[in-house]
Amino acid sequence: MLPSALAQELESGTEATRRRPRRTARDWLVDFACFLLAVLLGVLSAEALEKETGLSAAFEAADQLIGALACAAVWLRRRWPVGLAVAMVPVSLLSLTASGAALVALFTLAVHRPFRYVAWIGGVTLAVLPLVSWLRPDPDLPYLGAVLISALLTAVVTGWGMLARAKRQLLLSLRDRARRAETEARLRAEQAQRLAREAIAREMHDVLAHRLTLLSVHAGALEFRPDASGEEVARAAGVIRESAHDALQDLREIIGVLRAGDADDGGRPQPTLAALDALVAESRQAGMKVTFVQRVTDPDAVPASVGRTAYRIAQEALTNARKHAPGTEVTVQVTGAPGEGLDVRVRNAPPEGEVPLVPGSGQGLIGLTERAALAGGTLAHGVTADRGFEVRSRLPWG
């Protein structure tokens, strides 16, 4: 029951389409009503022709014929609204019975075309009205009264058409606003999903890099120590098995989250500051020389997000030391108090000899910097004076 032009714009989303819209049931009803209105006004005008003095029978027949053709042309109003309205201006000078068709054409122009067309053609129509009343005076009305009534009727029809167009434009603007809102909501959802996946990728890097470096260290020890005792081989194999099991478990959880399309903290508990002892012990079992210094007044009061960030920073720094400075001594220092913040420092001595470049180096430090920034803190890293390497981070602890 929508107009065909409006229905097509709502479906396609554009005001200009290549194919002409087909009439809907509402269009047929409106067109038939407009045709009947034009015919009714034409019949009333034809009755007034009999009262007009000095009008020949031939001119009266021509007037009625032109009026009939004008009424038939009303069915073309949707295809050529501007052309029909322009053609009705001279026709209204020749035929009074075409006045109804002229009003319908002006109404159609106001509905389907912008205001500039209505202003020009409507202005010309109003300018012609005094001439029509002078050439074809109404026997029942004075000249001024006929002009005023015709002008008022023209203005009412034009305003009605402009109001209908304004309602259509409002509906289209609401449609566009709803579509923009849906698009923005979809973009926000995609952005949230992308951020969640980036967080998952950072977790994958932090967790799996640590596990895999432990595997590499113990496998290398078995390769270069063929004379190791059975107890040492069994202990190294146990560490390899446990690290591989933990790595697979972490990878399974991350893949499960990716398949679900949503990041949550369900499943295994996330590490906190209290897990640093286990992390250092695990690194020592891998053969690293780690000195752990913790001067935190109340470790249990550290917020979970801050403690998790501190854990990931220490984990990534130990992993980097194991990859880029194997065999060196590493110092992990954590200090802080409520209201002063939490400081995490991980420093390793310079490596002995040349260390081969590891592909993808530097990505973990970039991720740590982003992680610290998300927690409201800062992170810095660089080479020390003795050619060692240090990672320094300060996290807020209110």
PyMOL commands that set and color helices and strands:
alter all, ss='L'
color gray80, all
select helices_A, chain A and resi 4-12+25-49+57-76+81-94+99-112+115-135+143-224+230-260+273-285+299-301+304-324+363-374
alter helices_A, ss='H'
color red, helices_A
select strands_A, chain A and resi 289-296+329-337+341-348+378-383+389-395
alter strands_A, ss='S'
color yellow, strands_A
deselect
rebuild
show_as cartoon
